[in-house]
Amino acid sequence: MRFLRSGKVKDIYEVDADHILFHFTDRVSAFDVKFPTPIPRKGEVLCRFAEYWFKNLPVKSHFVRTEGKDRMVVKKMDMIPIECVVRGYFYGSLIQRWKEGSVKLPEGTDTRVAAKLPVPYFDPTTKSESHDVPITREDALRMELVTAGEYDWLEETSVAIFKEMSEIAVRAGFILADLKMEFGRMGEEIILGDSIGPDEYRMWPTESYSVGKTQESYDKQLLRDWLSSQGIQKRFEDERMQGKEPVAPELPAELCLKMSSRYVAAFERITGMVL
């Protein structure tokens, strides 16, 4: 087995001419910065969550099998260089981009923090190991990332997956606020790829949901909120404006353990399985 590369959270190996292996590590990243402090059991949860979603969503994927608690074998694909993001609630970066005028929402949209959007909003970005950038349909076609037909298929399929996952989440007492997916080409066919888990979505417990405030999160948002409250997010932004690569600090043990426990709790509530 040949090592290929390390991503933000996964190490990737070539198994053979047709398959690769994902090793889901306990690394964590936020705002496109990798952190040196591991989150206990994170790799295990991400691997098991990805397996669950790939097996239970009504869409073809590149999943083949899991190996051990944190490794997954998948089919090789020609990945489409677009992150397919679907937002169901007015939250996160969408708020600032709407304030800046770069995002247009339907007339009458409730723009209180965490308000539900009238319909799921397809909000794709470029795919980058450094910093993802939001793009429009026109951008994607101009950059020749996809054809018009492929873009429309990605939008329709992404929204359908979001709705399906939302229904599963609701039955477990969660709200799926948004979701990020990746797709790839296998011959003439486009199928779901990469992974799906707490690093790819925001999930809120239904019992504590309230419009107009920061939501309790069972995903990576817990880390983002801490970074924002400590002024670290702003430091990252300032460093990027100066052409510097942001340097991540060590994370407090209490935060890491809280993230770990919520990742495990979300998995067990959604899937009905015990880790």
C-alpha positions in Angstrom: 0.0 0.0 0.0 1.5 3.3 -1.1 1.1 6.6 0.8 -0.3 9.3 -1.4 -0.9 12.4 0.8 -2.2 13.9 4.0 -5.4 16.0 3.9 -6.8 18.2 6.6 -8.0 15.2 8.6 -7.4 12.1 6.4 -4.3 10.3 5.3 -4.8 8.7 1.9 -3.1 5.6 0.5 -3.3 3.7 -2.8 -4.5 0.1 -2.4 -4.4 -0.9 -6.0 -5.1 0.6 -9.5 -8.8 1.0 -8.7 -9.0 1.6 -4.9 -7.7 4.0 -2.3 -7.8 3.9 1.5 -8.8 6.7 3.8 -7.3 6.7 7.3 -9.5 9.0 9.4 -7.2 10.6 12.0 -8.0 12.5 15.1 -6.8 15.7 13.5 -9.1 18.7 13.4 -9.2 21.8 11.1 -11.3 25.0 11.2 -11.3 28.1 8.9 -8.9 26.0 6.6 -6.3 25.8 9.4 -5.0 22.4 10.8 -4.7 22.2 14.6 -1.9 20.3 16.4 -4.2 19.0 19.2 -6.1 15.8 18.4 -9.8 15.2 19.3 -10.1 11.8 21.0 -12.1 9.2 18.9 -12.8 11.7 16.1 -11.3 9.5 13.4 -13.4 6.6 14.5 -16.6 8.6 14.6 -15.9 10.1 11.2 -15.2 6.8 9.6 -18.3 5.1 11.1 -20.5 8.1 10.2 -19.3 8.0 6.6 -20.0 4.3 6.4 -23.5 4.8 7.8 -24.5 7.6 5.4 -23.0 5.9 2.3 -25.0 2.8 3.2 -28.3 4.5 4.0 -28.6 7.4 1.4 -30.4 6.6 -1.8 -27.5 7.6 -4.0 -24.6 5.7 -5.5 -21.2 6.3 -3.8 -17.6 5.2 -4.0 -17.7 3.3 -0.7 -16.4 -0.3 -0.7 -15.8 -1.4 2.9 -14.4 -0.3 6.2 -11.2 -1.8 7.7 -10.9 -1.5 11.5 -12.4 1.4 13.4 -11.0 4.3 11.4 -10.1 3.1 7.8 -12.2 2.9 4.7 -11.6 1.6 1.3 -13.2 3.5 -1.6 -13.2 3.4 -5.4 -10.9 5.8 -7.2 -12.7 8.6 -8.9 -11.9 11.7 -10.9 -13.1 14.2 -8.2 -15.0 17.2 -9.3 -13.3 20.4 -7.9 -16.4 21.8 -6.2 -17.6 21.5 -2.6 -21.4 21.1 -2.9 -22.7 23.0 0.1 -26.5 23.1 1.0 -27.7 25.5 3.7 -31.0 25.1 5.4 -30.6 27.9 7.9 -29.4 31.4 8.1 -26.1 30.8 9.9 -22.3 30.9 9.7 -20.6 32.6 6.8 -23.9 33.0 5.0 -24.8 35.9 7.4 -21.7 38.0 6.6 -21.9 37.3 2.9 -25.5 38.4 2.9 -24.7 41.6 4.7 -21.9 42.3 2.2 -24.4 41.8 -0.7 -22.6 38.9 -2.3 -25.5 36.5 -1.5 -29.1 37.1 -2.7 -31.9 35.4 -0.7 -35.6 35.2 -1.6 -37.6 38.2 -0.6 -39.2 37.9 2.8 -36.4 35.6 4.1 -36.1 35.6 7.9 -32.6 37.0 8.5 -32.5 36.4 12.2 -29.6 34.2 13.3 -30.3 30.5 12.8 -33.7 31.1 11.2 -34.8 28.4 8.7 -34.5 29.4 5.1 -37.6 29.3 2.8 -35.9 26.5 0.8 -32.5 24.8 1.0 -29.9 27.1 -0.6 -27.2 25.6 -2.8 -24.0 27.4 -2.0 -21.0 25.7 -3.7 -17.3 26.6 -3.2 -14.0 25.8 -4.9 -12.2 22.8 -3.4 -8.8 23.7 -2.0 -6.4 22.5 0.7 -5.8 26.1 1.7 -9.0 28.2 1.5 -12.3 27.4 -0.2 -14.0 30.3 -2.0 -17.8 30.6 -2.7 -18.7 30.4 -6.4 -21.8 30.9 -8.5 -23.1 28.8 -11.4 -21.6 31.3 -13.8 -18.2 31.0 -12.0 -18.2 27.2 -12.2 -19.0 27.3 -16.0 -16.5 30.0 -16.7 -13.8 28.2 -14.9 -14.8 25.0 -16.7 -15.1 23.0 -13.5 -18.3 21.4 -14.8 -20.7 21.5 -17.7 -24.1 23.3 -17.3 -25.8 19.9 -17.1 -23.4 18.6 -14.5 -23.9 21.7 -12.4 -27.7 21.4 -12.5 -27.4 17.7 -11.6 -25.1 18.5 -8.6 -27.5 21.1 -7.3 -30.6 18.9 -7.6 -28.8 15.9 -6.1 -27.2 17.8 -3.3 -30.5 19.3 -2.2 -32.2 15.9 -2.4 -29.5 14.4 -0.2 -29.8 17.3 2.3 -33.5 16.7 2.6 -33.1 13.0 3.1 -30.4 13.5 5.8 -32.6 16.2 7.4 -35.4 13.7 7.9 -33.1 11.1 9.4 -31.7 13.8 11.7 -35.2 15.0 12.8 -36.1 11.4 13.9 -33.0 11.4 16.1 -33.9 14.8 17.7 -31.5 16.9 15.6 -31.7 19.7 13.1 -29.4 19.5 10.1 -28.4 23.1 9.5 -26.1 22.7 6.5 -24.1 20.1 4.6 -21.0 19.9 2.5 -20.6 17.1 -0.1 -18.1 16.1 -2.8 -18.8 14.1 -6.0 -16.6 12.5 -8.6 -16.8 11.0 -12.1 -16.5 7.3 -12.8 -16.6 7.1 -16.6 -19.8 8.9 -17.6 -21.4 8.6 -14.2 -21.2 11.1 -11.3 -21.3 9.5 -7.8 -21.0 10.7 -4.2 -17.5 10.6 -2.8 -15.1 11.7 0.0 -16.9 11.4 3.4 -19.9 12.7 5.3 -19.8 13.4 9.0 -19.5 16.1 11.7 -16.7 17.8 9.7 -19.1 18.2 6.8 -22.2 19.5 8.5 -23.7 21.5 11.3 -26.2 19.6 13.5 -28.2 21.1 16.4 -30.2 19.3 19.1 -33.9 20.1 18.5 -34.6 20.6 22.2 -32.3 23.6 22.5 -32.9 25.2 19.1 -34.0 28.8 19.3 -33.9 31.5 16.6 -31.8 34.5 17.2 -28.9 33.0 19.0 -25.8 30.8 18.6 -26.9 27.2 18.6 -25.6 24.3 20.6 -23.6 22.2 18.2 -22.8 18.5 17.8 -20.2 19.1 15.1 -17.1 21.1 14.4 -19.0 24.4 15.0 -18.1 24.0 18.7 -14.4 24.6 17.7 -15.3 27.5 15.3 -17.3 29.3 18.1 -14.4 28.9 20.5 -11.9 30.3 18.0 -14.2 33.3 17.3 -14.7 34.0 21.0 -10.9 34.0 21.6 -10.2 36.3 18.7 -8.3 33.6 16.9 -10.5 33.6 13.9 -9.9 37.3 13.3 -6.1 36.7 13.7 -6.3 34.0 11.0 -8.1 36.4 8.7 -5.6 39.2 9.4 -2.7 36.9 8.8 -4.2 35.8 5.4 -4.7 39.5 4.5 -1.0 40.0 5.1 -0.1 37.1 2.9 0.9 34.9 5.9 -0.1 31.3 6.6 -2.1 31.2 9.8 -0.5 29.3 12.7 -2.9 27.2 14.8 -2.6 27.2 18.6 -2.9 24.2 20.9 -6.5 23.6 22.0 -7.6 23.3 25.6 -8.2 19.8 26.8 -11.8 20.6 28.0 -12.8 21.7 24.5 -11.3 18.6 22.9 -13.1 16.3 25.3 -16.4 18.1 24.9 -16.1 17.8 21.1 -15.3 14.1 21.4 -18.3 13.4 23.6 -20.7 15.3 21.3 -19.3 13.5 18.2 -19.9 10.1 19.8 -23.4 11.2 21.1 -24.5 12.4 17.7 -23.4 9.1 16.1 -25.2 7.0 18.6 -28.4 9.0 18.4 -28.5 9.1 14.6 -27.5 5.5 13.9 -28.9 3.7 17.0 -25.5 2.0 17.3 -23.1 2.1 20.2 -19.4 2.9 19.7 
